[in-house]
């Protein structure tokens, strides 16, 4: 059994073929899609976070709205770039959204990837400390976020407060019990996957990672996951780790599917540079008739290692068509692969 969720980048643009042409379109359709996904039996609704782009950026209002309109589906991110975040303010926002959802948040965070502008986090008022990189800053903020999620008091109370205080040091409010154990780290390398395990975070591994061995993408990703699981065990955590992998998977069951995605079935792994000095490998898309698709996915080693599969969706094609995409996976693919 695997949990199956969707992952939306939340694009919008004034394009004649797009169903999402404005930010309002994307936000409202994201809520509608999460509600529909829960109705068809999907396990998770996840959203990417990008700044300075016509994509979803501030996740907590959206997660809160989805939490208020659903009752079972997991709600998460993949991922929040911690370089842009105030960890304490984020604790308050995340805890409030988690309480609204009844404890269903699964927050993916990361040190971030190249963005739309140069050093965009500087525009948000953040600078790495002397001798540190922006990646160091992102990881440091992540650790502070994790620490404050524990709910322990750390702030000295005012002796003359506006309202009476409980005894002792004060914590951030609201506090959501258990949220600390539902934080995921988006790792692009083996080393950061191990670091995530050591710090008690679940692992999100996307459709790209640094090319560390030259092997096919799914094999490198499977090796990353195994290293993560070994590090988790070695760290002695008393709970089970979770691992998600992202995939673009399209079952071609009608002419519309073939029109949109027929050519993607010919795709292969590719290589590129997401940073000037680090070569990355990008996993291929899967698009085929169900029988062929099942055979191909059965050979994907990383999917076998993961407990959660996040299906990247073309949100600009609208809610109805994306429900069709997700329903096709649940109906034709998941049962045959043992995911259901």
C-alpha positions in Angstrom: 0.0 0.0 0.0 1.2 3.5 -0.8 -0.3 6.9 -0.2 -1.0 8.8 -3.4 -1.2 12.6 -3.6 -1.0 15.3 -6.2 1.6 18.0 -6.3 0.6 21.3 -8.0 3.0 24.1 -8.9 0.0 26.4 -9.1 0.8 28.1 -12.4 -1.4 30.8 -14.0 -1.1 33.0 -17.1 -3.2 34.8 -19.6 -3.1 32.0 -22.1 -6.2 31.2 -24.2 -5.9 27.4 -23.4 -5.4 27.9 -19.7 -8.2 27.4 -17.2 -6.2 29.2 -14.6 -5.5 32.7 -15.9 -5.3 34.7 -12.7 -4.0 34.1 -9.1 -7.6 33.9 -7.9 -8.3 31.2 -10.5 -5.4 29.1 -9.3 -6.1 29.5 -5.6 -9.8 28.7 -5.8 -9.3 25.8 -8.2 -6.6 24.4 -5.9 -9.2 24.3 -3.1 -11.8 22.7 -5.5 -9.3 20.1 -6.7 -8.3 19.2 -3.1 -12.0 18.7 -2.2 -12.5 16.6 -5.4 -9.3 14.6 -4.7 -10.6 13.7 -1.3 -13.9 12.5 -2.8 -12.3 10.1 -5.2 -10.1 8.6 -2.5 -6.7 10.4 -3.0 -4.5 10.6 0.1 -2.8 14.0 -0.3 -3.0 17.5 -1.7 0.5 19.1 -2.0 1.6 22.5 -3.3 4.9 23.9 -4.5 6.0 27.3 -3.2 7.8 29.7 -5.6 8.4 33.4 -5.1 8.5 36.2 -7.7 6.6 34.0 -10.1 3.0 33.5 -11.4 2.7 30.4 -9.2 1.6 29.6 -5.6 3.8 31.4 -3.1 2.2 31.9 0.4 1.0 28.4 1.3 -0.7 28.9 4.7 -3.9 30.7 3.6 -4.4 28.1 1.0 -3.7 25.1 3.3 -6.1 26.6 5.9 -8.9 27.0 3.4 -8.4 23.4 2.2 -8.3 22.2 5.8 -11.6 23.9 6.5 -13.3 22.3 3.5 -12.0 18.8 3.8 -11.9 16.2 6.6 -9.4 13.4 5.7 -6.9 14.3 3.0 -3.4 15.1 4.0 -2.4 18.7 3.1 1.1 19.7 2.4 3.9 21.5 0.6 6.7 20.4 -1.6 8.6 22.5 -0.7 8.7 25.8 1.3 12.1 27.6 0.7 13.3 28.3 4.2 15.7 31.1 3.0 12.6 33.3 2.6 11.0 32.5 5.9 10.9 33.9 9.4 10.9 30.6 11.4 8.9 32.0 14.4 6.2 33.5 12.3 6.1 30.3 10.3 5.5 28.3 13.5 2.4 30.4 14.2 1.1 30.2 10.7 1.7 26.4 10.3 0.3 25.6 13.7 -2.9 27.6 13.0 -3.3 25.9 9.6 -2.7 22.5 11.3 -5.3 23.1 14.0 -7.9 24.2 11.4 -7.3 21.0 9.4 -7.5 18.8 12.5 -3.8 17.8 12.4 -3.5 16.9 8.7 -0.6 19.1 7.6 2.5 17.4 6.1 4.9 20.3 5.5 7.7 19.9 3.1 10.6 22.4 3.6 14.0 22.8 2.1 17.0 25.1 1.9 15.6 26.1 -1.5 16.6 26.0 -5.2 17.4 28.7 -7.8 14.5 31.1 -8.0 13.2 33.7 -10.5 15.3 36.5 -9.3 18.9 36.9 -8.0 19.1 36.3 -4.3 15.4 36.9 -3.8 15.6 36.2 -0.1 17.5 39.5 0.3 14.4 41.3 -0.9 12.6 39.6 2.0 15.2 41.1 4.4 17.4 38.1 5.0 21.2 37.7 4.8 23.4 34.8 5.6 25.7 35.3 8.5 29.3 36.1 7.8 31.1 33.1 6.4 27.9 31.2 5.6 26.0 30.6 2.3 22.4 31.0 1.6 22.1 27.2 1.9 23.5 27.4 5.4 21.0 30.1 6.2 18.1 27.9 5.0 19.2 24.9 7.0 19.7 27.0 10.1 16.2 28.5 9.8 14.9 25.0 9.3 16.4 23.8 12.6 15.0 26.8 14.5 11.6 26.1 13.0 11.8 22.5 14.2 12.9 23.6 17.7 10.1 26.1 18.2 7.5 23.6 16.9 8.2 21.5 20.0 6.2 24.0 22.1 8.7 24.6 24.8 8.9 28.0 26.4 11.8 30.2 25.5 10.7 33.9 25.8 11.0 35.9 29.0 7.5 37.2 30.1 6.9 40.8 30.6 6.4 41.5 34.3 3.6 43.9 33.4 1.8 42.1 30.6 -1.5 43.2 28.9 -3.0 39.8 29.7 -2.1 37.4 32.5 0.7 34.9 31.6 1.1 31.3 32.6 4.1 30.6 34.8 7.6 30.2 33.3 9.0 31.1 29.9 6.5 31.6 27.1 6.1 29.6 23.9 4.7 30.6 20.5 0.9 30.3 20.2 -1.0 28.6 18.9 0.8 25.3 19.5 -0.3 22.2 17.5 0.7 19.0 19.1 2.3 16.5 16.8 3.1 18.9 13.9 6.9 18.6 14.6 6.6 15.0 13.6 5.0 15.8 10.3 7.8 18.0 8.8 9.5 16.7 5.6 12.8 17.8 4.0 13.2 18.2 0.3 16.7 16.7 -0.4 18.5 17.1 -3.7 21.6 15.2 -2.5 22.5 12.1 -0.6 24.2 14.2 2.1 21.1 16.3 2.8 18.9 13.3 2.9 21.1 11.9 5.6 21.0 15.2 7.4 17.2 15.2 7.3 17.1 11.7 8.9 19.5 12.8 11.6 17.1 15.7 12.4 14.0 13.6 12.4 12.4 14.9 9.3 10.6 12.8 6.7 12.1 12.8 3.2 10.7 14.3 0.0 12.6 13.5 -3.1 11.4 15.1 -6.3 11.9 14.6 -10.0 15.4 15.9 -9.9 18.5 15.4 -7.8 22.2 16.1 -8.1 23.9 13.6 -10.4 26.2 11.8 -7.9 26.9 8.5 -9.7 25.9 8.8 -13.3 23.4 6.0 -12.9 19.7 6.3 -14.1 17.6 8.7 -12.1 15.4 6.2 -10.4 18.4 4.1 -9.2 20.2 7.2 -7.8 17.0 8.2 -6.0 16.5 4.7 -4.6 20.1 4.8 -3.3 19.4 8.2 -1.7 16.3 6.8 0.0 18.2 3.7 1.4 20.9 6.0 2.8 18.2 8.1 4.4 16.5 5.0 6.0 19.9 3.8 7.3 20.6 7.2 8.9 17.1 7.3 10.4 17.7 3.9 12.1 21.1 4.9 13.3 19.7 8.1 14.8 17.4 6.0 17.0 14.2 7.8 16.3 11.2 6.1 17.9 8.8 6.6 15.0 8.7 5.4 11.5 10.1 7.6 8.7 8.1 8.4 5.6 9.5 9.0 2.1 7.7 10.5 -0.9 8.8 10.6 -4.5 7.3 12.9 -7.2 6.5 11.6 -10.6 4.8 12.9 -13.8 2.5 9.9 -14.6 -0.3 10.0 -17.2 -2.4 7.1 -18.2 -3.5 7.5 -21.8 -7.1 6.3 -21.7 -8.8 8.6 -24.2 -8.0 10.9 -27.2 -7.6 14.0 -25.0 -4.9 12.2 -22.9 -3.0 11.3 -26.1 -3.3 14.8 -27.4 -1.8 16.3 -24.3 0.7 13.7 -23.2 1.2 11.2 -26.0 4.7 12.5 -26.8 5.9 12.4 -23.2 5.9 8.6 -23.2 9.1 8.9 -25.3 10.9 10.9 -22.7 14.1 9.8 -21.0 16.2 11.0 -18.1 18.0 14.3 -18.8 20.8 16.3 -17.4 21.3 20.0 -16.6 22.5 22.5 -14.1 20.2 24.0 -11.4 23.3 25.6 -10.0 26.3 26.7 -12.0 28.7 24.2 -10.5 26.3 21.2 -9.8 25.0 18.9 -12.5 21.6 17.5 -11.9 19.7 14.6 -13.3 16.0 15.0 -14.1 13.7 11.9 -14.0 11.6 11.1 -17.1 7.9 11.5 -17.4 5.7 8.4 -17.7 2.8 8.5 -20.3 1.4 5.4 -21.9 -1.7 3.1 -22.1 -2.3 1.5 -18.7 -0.8 -1.9 -19.5 2.5 -0.4 -20.7 2.5 2.2 -17.9 2.2 -0.5 -15.3 5.1 -2.4 -16.7 7.3 0.7 -16.8 6.4 1.8 -13.3 7.1 -1.6 -11.8 10.8 -1.2 -12.8 11.1 2.2 -11.0 13.3 1.3 -8.0 12.7 4.6 -6.1 8.9 4.2 -6.2 9.4 0.8 -4.7 11.4 2.3 -1.8 8.9 5.1 -1.1 5.6 4.9 0.9 4.1 8.0 -0.8 3.9 9.0 -4.5 3.1 12.6 -5.4 1.7 13.0 -8.9 2.7 16.3 -10.5 -0.3 17.7 -12.3 -0.9 20.3 -15.0 -3.1 22.6 -12.9 -3.6 25.0 -15.8 -5.8 22.4 -17.5 -8.5 22.9 -14.9 -10.1 20.9 -12.1 -12.2 18.6 -14.1 -9.4 17.3 -16.3 -7.0 16.9 -13.4 -9.6 14.9 -11.5 -9.7 12.7 -14.6 -5.9 12.3 -14.6 -5.9 11.3 -10.9 -8.9 9.0 -11.2 -7.3 7.2 -14.1 -4.2 6.4 -11.9 -6.5 5.2 -9.0 -8.6 3.1 -11.3 -6.1 1.6 -13.8 -2.6 1.8 -12.3 -2.6 1.8 -8.5 -4.4 -1.5 -8.0 -2.2 -3.4 -10.5 1.0 -2.1 -8.8 -0.2 -2.9 -5.3 -0.5 0.7 -4.3 -4.1 0.0 -3.5 
